[in-house]
Amino acid sequence: MPISPGLLRRILEAGEDPNDWESESENGDNNDDGSRVTVPDLLPVPPNAFSKPNDTLCSTCKSLKLTPSRFVVHPSDGENQNVPDNPNIKLGLVKDIKSKSNCPFCRLVLKALFKGEPVETEEGIDVEVTMSWNTDGPRPDPNQPWRHIPQIRVLRPYAQKVGGGYIADLERSNMFPEITLLANDAPTSSKSFFARLIKDQIDFGMVKNWMEMCREGHGDFCTQSKMLEHEIKDPVNEIPSFRLIDVIDNCVIQPPHHCRYIALSYVWGKIDPSTILRLLKANVAELRKPGALSRNENFSKIPLTIRDAMQRKSMPMGTILSLLLVL
């Protein structure tokens, strides 16, 4: 499904009517220079991946009248900005929702809210679930940049104690979950910003498209730093401790000026920092030697997320990976 830079710019810049997106086609729009951005095909939904035999919506979920069209903000809706959450949809107590094992939407809500077994009570008080309709979209509101021009609708479920107060068990609950439509089921030709199935490993073809879309549609905008309030011309000059991992020579390098690189963003989680490989003043000289990171005593201490990325030689560039600070 190719999409030309000409169409891309209209999507990103919103054109004359930021809400007129329903008729956008993701199947291409020729540009004079002939350049094109290829949007990867959607992965098929595995049969019976989200449903079980004898599934049927409970009476509460039926009353929500959830259809694909409900998750689209139509131009005729007249919604030009997000509104605050209003959790006025009551699904009931967690223990009652859990008992509706044949309702696929009840199961989805509990899966979105909790990391494992649902929290039925907290401090001896029953936990209930409420939901709020809200909107989202890829384009920031120019008047309120922290909000986005509505394009799709999302349901935001909340777990709270009966009588008030959100549950505090963050070990077992997910923060700020959202439920929206799979792009496969989008009722419009544009599937932008709906959720899509992904593979177990990153698709670097899609990463290349993101980069090309940014280059074609954003231009120099992404070189502006809101924190520094100026254009970042060369991070090598601006950040003296700036280091990269060279995934070809498997070592830490001081990158050349004006190089292109990929920043890997991930969460450490609960780990003991002493058990992982860190770039320190004491080992920086050793880790700069070619092959240093591939030696077992170092490689075994590299977090799996970074290790996996290092081994993906099909990345868009040869020299990568994460920003490392000398401690």
C-alpha positions as a printed Julia matrix, in Angstrom:
327×3 Matrix{Float64}:
   0.0     0.0    0.0
   2.2     2.87  -1.18
   1.54    6.4   -0.04
   3.24    9.26  -1.82
   4.99   12.15  -0.08
   2.39   14.48  -1.58
  -0.41   12.67   0.22
   1.71   12.29   3.3
   2.23   16.02   3.6
  -1.51   16.6    3.35
  -2.11   14.07   6.1
   0.52   15.59   8.36
  -0.26   19.22   7.65
  -4.02   18.65   7.77
  -4.68   20.79   4.68
  -7.65   23.13   4.64
  -9.88   20.84   6.73
  -8.11   18.84   9.43
 -11.17   16.62   9.86
 -11.61   15.67   6.22
  -9.7    12.42   6.36
 -12.4     9.83   5.74
 -11.81    9.74   2.01
  -8.02    9.5    2.22
  -6.67    6.55   0.32
  -3.67    4.61   1.51
  -3.25    3.01  -1.88
  -1.19    5.77  -3.4
  -1.22    9.25  -4.8
   1.36    9.92  -7.48
   3.88   12.66  -6.85
   5.71   14.57  -9.56
   9.13   13.42  -8.37
   8.03    9.78  -8.44
   9.21    9.09  -4.89
   6.97    6.92  -2.75
   6.7     5.69   0.82
   5.53    2.09   1.1
   3.19    1.34   3.97
   3.55   -2.35   4.93
   0.47   -4.53   4.6
  -1.5    -5.23   7.75
  -0.87   -8.6    9.33
  -3.92  -10.88   9.13
  -5.84  -11.49  12.34
  -5.31  -15.14  13.37
  -8.58  -17.09  13.47
 -10.05  -17.4   16.96
  -7.21  -15.26  18.37
  -9.52  -13.16  20.51
 -12.67  -15.23  20.72
 -13.78  -18.5   22.22
 -16.58  -20.91  21.29
 -19.97  -19.8   22.64
 -18.78  -16.21  23.12
 -21.56  -13.64  23.36
 -21.65  -10.08  24.66
 -23.27   -9.61  28.06
 -26.26   -7.28  28.32
 -24.07   -4.45  29.69
 -21.61   -4.63  26.79
 -24.42   -4.99  24.24
 -25.88   -1.71  25.47
 -22.62    0.03  24.46
 -23.49   -0.67  20.78
 -19.85   -1.05  19.82
 -19.47   -0.96  16.05
 -16.43   -0.03  13.93
 -18.08    3.28  13.09
 -18.24    4.21  16.79
 -14.45    4.41  16.84
 -14.25    6.98  14.04
 -14.6    10.75  14.44
 -16.62   11.76  11.4
 -16.42   15.3    9.96
 -20.13   15.69  10.66
 -19.51   15.1   14.38
 -18.09   18.61  14.68
 -15.42   17.63  17.21
 -12.3    19.75  16.79
 -10.54   19.11  20.08
 -10.22   16.51  22.82
 -12.38   16.8   25.89
 -11.51   15.69  29.44
 -12.29   12.1   30.38
 -15.75   11.49  31.76
 -15.86    7.94  33.17
 -19.64    7.73  33.14
 -19.89    4.23  31.64
 -20.3     1.73  34.49
 -19.4    -1.88  33.76
 -19.86   -3.13  37.32
 -17.72   -4.77  39.98
 -14.54   -6.52  38.88
 -15.68   -9.78  40.48
 -18.94   -9.64  38.49
 -17.17   -8.77  35.23
 -14.75  -11.64  35.83
 -17.67  -14.04  36.19
 -18.87  -13.18  32.67
 -16.29  -15.47  31.12
 -18.22  -15.79  27.85
 -18.26  -12.03  27.18
 -15.23  -11.18  25.01
 -15.42   -7.46  25.75
 -15.47   -8.01  29.52
 -12.36  -10.16  29.13
 -10.71   -7.46  27.0
 -11.39   -4.75  29.59
  -9.91   -6.83  32.4
  -6.9    -7.69  30.25
  -6.37   -3.98  29.51
  -6.64   -2.99  33.17
  -4.63   -5.7   34.9
  -1.28   -7.39  34.33
  -2.48  -10.73  35.6
  -5.26  -11.75  37.93
  -7.78   -8.89  38.23
  -7.82   -6.91  41.49
 -11.27   -7.56  42.97
 -10.84   -5.71  46.26
  -8.44   -3.23  47.79
  -8.29   -2.46  51.51
 -11.41   -4.58  51.9
 -13.39   -2.45  49.42
 -14.79   -3.84  46.17
 -13.18   -2.57  42.96
 -15.42   -1.46  40.11
 -14.77   -0.6   36.47
 -15.86    2.58  34.72
 -15.04    3.77  31.21
 -14.84    7.01  29.29
 -15.07    7.74  25.57
 -12.33   10.03  24.33
 -10.59   10.9   21.08
  -7.08   10.85  19.69
  -5.22   11.49  16.45
  -1.75   11.98  14.95
  -1.95   15.76  14.53
  -1.34   18.07  17.51
  -3.85   20.83  18.12
  -1.96   24.04  17.2
  -3.7    25.88  20.04
  -3.12   23.1   22.59
  -0.07   21.08  21.45
  -0.45   18.6   24.33
  -3.76   17.53  22.76
  -4.49   16.1   19.33
  -7.1    16.85  16.69
  -9.73   14.1   17.0
  -9.54   11.4   14.35
 -10.32    8.18  16.19
 -12.22    7.31  19.35
 -10.8     5.34  22.25
 -12.35    3.8   25.34
 -10.42    4.39  28.54
 -11.27    1.94  31.33
 -10.62    2.79  34.98
 -10.48    0.55  38.05
 -11.48    2.27  41.27
 -12.75    1.46  44.7
 -16.49    1.66  45.24
 -17.15    5.05  46.76
 -14.17    6.68  45.07
 -10.41    6.44  44.81
  -8.4     4.68  42.13
  -6.59    1.5   43.1
  -2.98    1.94  44.14
  -1.76   -1.58  43.31
   0.46   -0.59  40.37
   2.26   -3.94  40.54
  -0.89   -5.66  39.25
  -2.55   -2.95  37.19
  -1.69   -1.2   33.92
  -1.49    2.57  33.8
  -3.76    4.54  31.45
  -4.95    1.67  29.2
  -6.9     2.45  26.04
  -9.12    0.3   23.84
  -9.64    1.12  20.19
 -10.2    -0.55  16.84
  -7.82   -2.8   14.94
  -6.75   -1.19  11.68
  -7.93   -4.37   9.94
 -11.5    -3.45  10.89
 -11.32    0.26  10.07
 -14.57    1.35   8.36
 -12.74    4.0    6.32
 -10.07    3.74   3.65
  -7.59    5.51   5.96
  -6.36    3.31   8.79
  -4.08    5.91  10.35
  -3.72    5.73  14.13
  -5.75    2.57  14.65
  -3.99   -0.31  16.38
  -2.22   -2.86  14.21
  -0.94   -6.35  14.91
   2.83   -6.63  15.16
   5.27   -9.52  14.99
   7.34  -10.79  17.88
  10.39   -9.03  16.42
  10.61   -5.52  15.06
   9.95   -5.04  11.36
  12.82   -2.87  10.17
  11.08   -2.34   6.84
   8.47   -0.43   8.8
  11.2     1.5   10.63
  12.63    2.57   7.28
   9.19    3.82   6.28
   8.85    5.83   9.47
  12.16    7.47   8.74
  11.21    8.19   5.15
   7.82    9.55   6.19
   9.55   11.82   8.69
  12.05   13.01   6.1
   9.36   13.66   3.49
   6.64   15.01   5.74
   8.36   16.66   8.71
  11.39   18.17   7.01
  13.53   20.15   9.44
  10.82   20.18  12.1
  12.26   17.12  13.86
  15.67   18.74  14.24
  14.16   21.3   16.58
  14.53   20.61  20.29
  11.78   21.92  22.56
  14.15   21.51  25.5
  17.11   23.29  23.92
  14.98   25.74  21.91
  17.33   25.6   18.97
  18.16   23.39  16.03
  20.37   20.43  16.86
  23.0    20.57  14.18
  25.47   18.01  15.52
  24.96   16.08  18.82
  28.64   15.09  18.75
  29.54   18.75  19.35
  26.7    19.51  21.74
  27.0    16.42  23.98
  30.65   15.71  24.88
  29.79   12.3   26.38
  27.77   11.22  23.33
  28.61    7.61  22.42
  27.12    5.01  20.08
  27.35    1.27  19.68
  28.85    0.21  16.36
  26.94   -2.98  15.55
  29.39   -3.93  12.82
  32.58   -3.77  14.92
  30.69   -4.5   18.18
  32.23   -1.75  20.24
  31.46    1.65  21.71
  32.54    4.54  19.52
  32.74    8.3   19.61
  30.69    8.88  16.47
  31.78   11.02  13.53
  30.31   14.45  13.1
  26.85   14.68  11.48
  26.38   10.9   11.56
  22.97    9.24  11.37
  22.06    6.9   14.2
  19.14    5.2   15.93
  18.24    5.85  19.56
  16.85    2.75  21.24
  14.29    3.69  23.86
  13.24    1.1   26.41
  12.51    0.67  30.12
  15.07   -1.03  32.34
  12.49   -2.4   34.75
  13.51   -3.95  38.06
  17.15   -4.9   37.66
  20.31   -4.76  39.67
  22.54   -2.26  37.78
  25.62   -4.16  38.92
  24.52   -7.21  36.88
  24.43   -5.45  33.5
  27.15   -3.98  31.33
  27.47   -0.24  31.78
  29.82    2.22  30.17
  32.02    3.58  32.96
  35.18    5.61  33.1
  36.9     2.45  34.27
  35.99    0.38  31.18
  35.48    2.94  28.41
  38.92    2.32  26.89
  38.35   -1.43  26.82
  34.83   -1.21  25.34
  36.09    1.0   22.51
  38.18   -1.86  21.12
  36.6    -3.64  18.1
  34.88   -6.85  19.19
  34.73   -5.85  22.86
  30.95   -6.16  23.07
  30.9    -9.58  21.39
  33.16  -11.17  24.02
  31.12  -13.46  26.25
  32.01  -11.75  29.53
  30.54   -8.51  28.12
  27.86   -9.81  25.77
  26.19  -11.9   28.5
  25.7    -8.75  30.59
  24.06   -6.69  27.83
  20.26   -6.38  28.36
  18.3    -8.57  25.94
  16.59   -5.6   24.3
  19.9    -4.02  23.33
  21.42   -7.4   22.46
  18.6    -8.19  20.05
  18.9    -4.8   18.36
  22.65   -5.18  18.01
  22.21   -8.48  16.2
  19.77   -7.05  13.66
  22.29   -6.14  10.97
  19.41   -5.32   8.6
  18.78   -2.04  10.41
  18.49    1.1    8.26
  22.06    2.09   9.09
  25.27    0.31   9.87
  26.32    2.33  12.89
  23.79    2.47  15.64
  22.4     2.19  18.57
  21.79    3.75  21.92
  23.05    6.89  23.59
  25.45    5.89  26.33
  26.6     8.27  29.02
  29.92    7.85  30.77
  29.08    7.61  34.46
